Structure formats: C-alpha cells, structure tokens
Amino acid sequence: MFSRTGFGVSVPYMKIVCFIHAAAQIVSHRLRYGYAACGMNMQKFSAFSLVRQALGANQGWKPQWRSVKPKAAYDIIIVGGGGHGLGAAYYLAKQHGLRNIAVVERGWLAGGNTARNTTIIRSNYLFDESSSYYEHSLKLWEGLSQELNYNVMFSQRGCLMIAHTVHDVQVFKRHVHANRLNGIDNEWLTPQEVKEFCPPLNISPNIRYPIMGGSLQRRAGTARHDAVAWGFARAASDMGVDIIENCEVIGINRAPTGEVTGVETTLGTIKAKKVAVSAAGHSSVVLGMAGIRLPLQSNPLQALVSEPVKPAFPTIVMSNTIHAYISQSDKGEMVIGAGTDSYVSYTQRGGLHIPAHTLEAINELCPMFRRLRMMRSWGGITDNTPDRSPITAKTSVPGLYVNCGWGTGGFKATPGAANLFAWTIAKNEPHPINAPFTIERFREGALIDEAAAAAVAH
Ligand SMILES: Cc1cc2nc3c(=O)[nH]c(=O)nc-3n(C[C@H](O)[C@H](O)[C@H](O)COP(=O)(O)OP(=O)(O)OC[C@H]3O[C@@H](n4cnc5c(N)ncnc54)[C@H](O)[C@@H]3O)c2cc1C
C-alpha cells in the first residue's frame, strides 16, 4: 500500500540499503571479535537499523543478551550483576581476550545500587589517588556510548558543589587547586556566577544556608543508570560471557591448599579458577564465605524523584553541608539524593526523617521546588569503608578478588572500576591506578581519606 517512504525513497530500495548495511555490520563484527566470540550476533543500533526495524513493525529486535543455564565450570566467575560486575566481564573479554566467564546475579541485572542511584558522575576528588581513579572513569564515560554501541545517555551538564560556610569555601577551593594541578577541570564561582549558571538557586545572604560560592566541574554529568548495565551485559554476552540471573552465591569453595575452586549457588556448584566479587552492600557477606573480614559497614542510602516538569534545572547541584543533591532527569523529574541512614541495614529503604531534612533544605535553596510533588522514594545498600574510598584488589585467598567499598559514590566509577578490576583479575596484580586501593591499607594506615576531605562521596 505504501510504495514510498516519507523521504521519497521506495520501500524496495530501502530494504536493499538496510540489507547491505546489516551484512556490513555482521562482517565488521566478525572481523573485530572472530566467530567464536559471536554468541548471538549482537544487533547494532544505528539510524539504518532503526529504519529497518521500523519498516518491519519492530518485530525483528532480539533479546539484548543470552539467557543461559550455568555451565559446570568457568575460568572466571564474577559475583554481582551490577554495572561494576558486568563491566568487568566486558573488559575481561574485550581487552584481555578471556571469554570463559560467568556473571552470577542473585536477582535481576542492575537491581542493586546500579539502578537505584542518582547518577552523579564527576572526578573532582581531593587526593591524587582518588582523582586519578575517577578521572580514568570519566574519560571512559566520554566514549562509552560509542564503545558499547548503546546510548547510556551520558550528559555532561556540569556539577556545582555549593559552599555555605567559610570552611566549605576553603575546602572547595583546595579541591579546585588540587584538581587543576592534576589536569582535572574544576573552577571556583562567586555567588553571582553560581546564580548565572543555575538560576533556580536562591543566593540571598539571609537564608539558613547562604550560598557563598561553589566549585564547578563542567565535564561532570549524569547518565541513564540501567542502560549502563544493559550496555555492558549486551556487549559482554555477545563476546561469549554467560550472564546468569536469579542465581545467588551461598558459598565460596576452596581447595585444601587454600585457593579458590568455585562457588556454591542456588543453582548448584559451579567450578572456577578465579572468583571476583562485585557485590556492593553484600560484599562483606560474600567475602565472609571465604573467611575474609572486610572493613565495611552497610548502610541504607535514599533517593527520591518528583513529578516530571519542563526543563528547569540545568546542572547538578550538590551541597555537602546540608547533604542534598539535585539534578533533573531527561524525563523531567527532579532527582534528589539525601545522606546515609546512620544505622547498619540490609533493607533497600530508610527512615523518613532523612529525606524530610533534605527536602526542607532544598526548598530553601530553590524556593520554586516548594510546589513540586514527590512521586517515589527508595533506598539502596551502600558499602562504606572508614575512609570512604574503595577497595579494588586481590585478597589474601589465591584466586579471590574484590571490588567494593564504593559506598555512596561508585556509579561514577562504573567503567573505570570495571576496567581496572578486569586488569587486576586478568594479570593477578593491580594496575598502577588501583594499586593504592587495597584491603591492607586499613591495617597499614595508608588511608585515602575522602571522608575527611569532603564528608560526601556521591
Ligand atoms: C540512593 C543512592 C544514590 C546514589 N547516588 C550516587 C551518585 O549520584 N553517584 C555515584 O557515583 N554513586 C551513587 N551511588 C552509589 C552507586 O550506586 C554504587 O556505588 C554503584 O552503583 C555500585 O555498583 P555495583 O555494580 O558495585 O553494585 P550493585 O549495582 O549493587 O551490584 C551488586 C550486585 O550484587 C548482587 N549480589 C549481592 N550478593 C550476591 C550474591 N550472594 N550472589 C549473587 N549476586 C549478589 C546484588 O543483587 C547486586 O545486583 C548511590 C547509591 C544509592 C543507593
């Protein structure tokens, strides 16, 4: 019936173009990854593929990753199907040529903190060790959508950290200088410049939390959290990685000589030469199965979103003093984060007084928010170390590795941590960037004290 498309091109002609495009994609994919790696011939997203699927009434889309039953044995098992675990599997396959890998997830992919967080991505941390780790990650974010051929909606809208006290001003200026010495962008804004950059903020000196300036990292931004997990899962699965959901690890098996031999799961025993744990708030529980005690405390951290409104908030604003952070999602919701609940818990929710305090303060900072209605709130289980810096390291058990302690701020590190964790697993030694982030630092005293530096790590 419709012989011509809206662009004045005939449908048979479009079909030939789409066929050639699909064939070219398969050939280029085979050349990049070889036959063995192509488990399911990942469908590429492009303008052509969208048109081709539209012409076929969108009936031709395949599942994004393979659904598999676990094999009896793997070279590497990754525990935890969040962004960090899936990303590590991707980089192990992509950069280290290792394919006999399984990611085991006790629930669904990204059902942990990955899809519960407020997605602030920045690298302006104080200490050299941290800023180099987070900057490694930020650089990977900048090319991630292209690398994965999956739109992770990384939006570099800047992150403005506002100062309310003389102490805040000194601390943030120190961050600006330290970052710039390390080649990381960060700049100081006066209250008037803050207002110009983010007009909804109230810079009156007569409010409870007056804005005395702010530090701005323009390359900082947000991303679509679950897309990151899905993008890594899709690309890893395509290279042969098995992704197994609804499979909880309930034990870590070891040989009489001590090294890891595999895991016990709710789907049975799976053997492995190496086991790598990326289980966020449950890391200490999983490592406890191998007799390792981690310096971690698991606390709930809450977030909430408002009803969607038109674009009104151009950047990310963080206030460490009142412990609030705000950005606007692409759907229009105000995404708001609060501080951690102070008690230890494994529930994905927290006390009402924490978001209530945050909302009171935010309403003072941005009076126009008073008329917004809140739609949803939730919590995640954050894994907090005493110095609020992560651990990405080998453990004392041969063949057992851990990437944890990201607490309230590990989403921004997803590609960087995954990339360096993969290196550590593949080479059995840390990359120079993650070498300081050991478990032993808590015994030896070589802390990377971002807790004291900023009191907040989101
Ligand atoms: C409310 C909130 C706001 C946040 N805001 C930010 C922010 O703005 N910016 C930022 O950088 N970070 C933020 N974070 C932190 C960030 O979300 C995390 O540090 C990061 O997502 C951790 O990723 P992950 O892949 O390690 O963990 P997760 O996504 O939690 O993945 C771990 C997975 O392990 C699985 N698992 C656990 N135990 C087992 C087991 N025994 N067997 C199998 N699987 C298991 C879990 O089910 C889970 O899916 C926030 C966190 C929360 C909760």
The ligand as an SDF file (V2000), in Angstrom:
LIG
                    3D

 53 58  0  0  0  0  0  0  0  0999 V2000
   20.2820    6.1360   46.6480 C   0  0  0  0  0  0  0  0  0  0  0  0
   21.6650    6.0450   46.0880 C   0  0  0  0  0  0  0  0  0  0  0  0
   22.2200    7.1460   45.4320 C   0  0  0  0  0  0  0  0  0  0  0  0
   23.4950    7.0710   44.9090 C   0  0  0  0  0  0  0  0  0  0  0  0
   23.9610    8.1290   44.1860 N   0  0  0  0  0  0  0  0  0  0  0  0
   25.1480    8.0280   43.5390 C   0  0  0  0  0  0  0  0  0  0  0  0
   25.5760    9.0850   42.6820 C   0  0  0  0  0  0  0  0  0  0  0  0
   24.8780   10.0710   42.4790 O   0  0  0  0  0  0  0  0  0  0  0  0
   26.7810    8.9490   42.0630 N   0  0  0  0  0  0  0  0  0  0  0  0
   27.5770    7.8630   42.2550 C   0  0  0  0  0  0  0  0  0  0  0  0
   28.6640    7.8420   41.7190 O   0  0  0  0  0  0  0  0  0  0  0  0
   27.1590    6.8290   43.0430 N   0  0  0  0  0  0  0  0  0  0  0  0
   25.9780    6.8820   43.6780 C   0  0  0  0  0  0  0  0  0  0  0  0
   25.5520    5.8430   44.4650 N   0  0  0  0  0  0  0  0  0  0  0  0
   26.4230    4.6700   44.6540 C   0  0  0  0  0  0  0  0  0  0  0  0
   26.3620    3.7240   43.4760 C   0  0  0  0  0  0  0  0  0  0  0  0
   25.0220    3.4130   43.1770 O   0  0  0  0  0  0  0  0  0  0  0  0
   27.1150    2.4270   43.7660 C   0  0  0  0  0  0  0  0  0  0  0  0
   28.3720    2.6790   44.3340 O   0  0  0  0  0  0  0  0  0  0  0  0
   27.3300    1.6250   42.4830 C   0  0  0  0  0  0  0  0  0  0  0  0
   26.1550    1.5910   41.7140 O   0  0  0  0  0  0  0  0  0  0  0  0
   27.7780    0.2240   42.8340 C   0  0  0  0  0  0  0  0  0  0  0  0
   27.7040   -0.5840   41.6720 O   0  0  0  0  0  0  0  0  0  0  0  0
   27.9410   -2.1300   41.7950 P   0  0  0  0  0  0  0  0  0  0  0  0
   27.8110   -2.7010   40.4420 O   0  0  0  0  0  0  0  0  0  0  0  0
   29.2060   -2.3650   42.5460 O   0  0  0  0  0  0  0  0  0  0  0  0
   26.8020   -2.5940   42.7870 O   0  0  0  0  0  0  0  0  0  0  0  0
   25.2980   -3.1040   42.5710 P   0  0  0  0  0  0  0  0  0  0  0  0
   24.6480   -2.4400   41.4290 O   0  0  0  0  0  0  0  0  0  0  0  0
   24.6250   -3.0060   43.8980 O   0  0  0  0  0  0  0  0  0  0  0  0
   25.5410   -4.5970   42.1570 O   0  0  0  0  0  0  0  0  0  0  0  0
   25.8830   -5.6050   43.0820 C   0  0  0  0  0  0  0  0  0  0  0  0
   25.0450   -6.7940   42.7430 C   0  0  0  0  0  0  0  0  0  0  0  0
   25.4790   -7.9040   43.5260 O   0  0  0  0  0  0  0  0  0  0  0  0
   24.3580   -8.7240   43.7320 C   0  0  0  0  0  0  0  0  0  0  0  0
   24.6400   -9.6690   44.8050 N   0  0  0  0  0  0  0  0  0  0  0  0
   24.7970   -9.3960   46.1210 C   0  0  0  0  0  0  0  0  0  0  0  0
   25.0240  -10.5340   46.7980 N   0  0  0  0  0  0  0  0  0  0  0  0
   25.0370  -11.5360   45.8870 C   0  0  0  0  0  0  0  0  0  0  0  0
   25.2180  -12.9460   45.9810 C   0  0  0  0  0  0  0  0  0  0  0  0
   25.4390  -13.5520   47.1480 N   0  0  0  0  0  0  0  0  0  0  0  0
   25.1570  -13.6940   44.8350 N   0  0  0  0  0  0  0  0  0  0  0  0
   24.9210  -13.0950   43.6370 C   0  0  0  0  0  0  0  0  0  0  0  0
   24.7370  -11.7700   43.4950 N   0  0  0  0  0  0  0  0  0  0  0  0
   24.8020  -10.9920   44.6100 C   0  0  0  0  0  0  0  0  0  0  0  0
   23.2460   -7.7360   44.0550 C   0  0  0  0  0  0  0  0  0  0  0  0
   21.9660   -8.3010   43.8660 O   0  0  0  0  0  0  0  0  0  0  0  0
   23.5660   -6.6000   43.0970 C   0  0  0  0  0  0  0  0  0  0  0  0
   22.7910   -6.6450   41.9110 O   0  0  0  0  0  0  0  0  0  0  0  0
   24.2760    5.8830   45.0430 C   0  0  0  0  0  0  0  0  0  0  0  0
   23.7370    4.7770   45.7100 C   0  0  0  0  0  0  0  0  0  0  0  0
   22.4320    4.8530   46.2200 C   0  0  0  0  0  0  0  0  0  0  0  0
   21.8670    3.6510   46.9330 C   0  0  0  0  0  0  0  0  0  0  0  0
  1  2  1  0
  2  3  1  0
  2 52  2  0
  3  4  2  0
  4  5  1  0
  4 50  1  0
  5  6  2  0
  6  7  1  0
  6 13  1  0
  7  8  2  0
  7  9  1  0
  9 10  1  0
 10 11  2  0
 10 12  1  0
 12 13  2  0
 13 14  1  0
 14 15  1  0
 14 50  1  0
 15 16  1  0
 16 17  1  0
 16 18  1  0
 18 19  1  0
 18 20  1  0
 20 21  1  0
 20 22  1  0
 22 23  1  0
 23 24  1  0
 24 25  2  0
 24 26  1  0
 24 27  1  0
 27 28  1  0
 28 29  2  0
 28 30  1  0
 28 31  1  0
 31 32  1  0
 32 33  1  0
 33 34  1  0
 33 48  1  0
 34 35  1  0
 35 36  1  0
 35 46  1  0
 36 37  1  0
 36 45  1  0
 37 38  2  0
 38 39  1  0
 39 40  1  0
 39 45  2  0
 40 41  1  0
 40 42  2  0
 42 43  1  0
 43 44  2  0
 44 45  1  0
 46 47  1  0
 46 48  1  0
 48 49  1  0
 50 51  2  0
 51 52  1  0
 52 53  1  0
M  END
$$$$
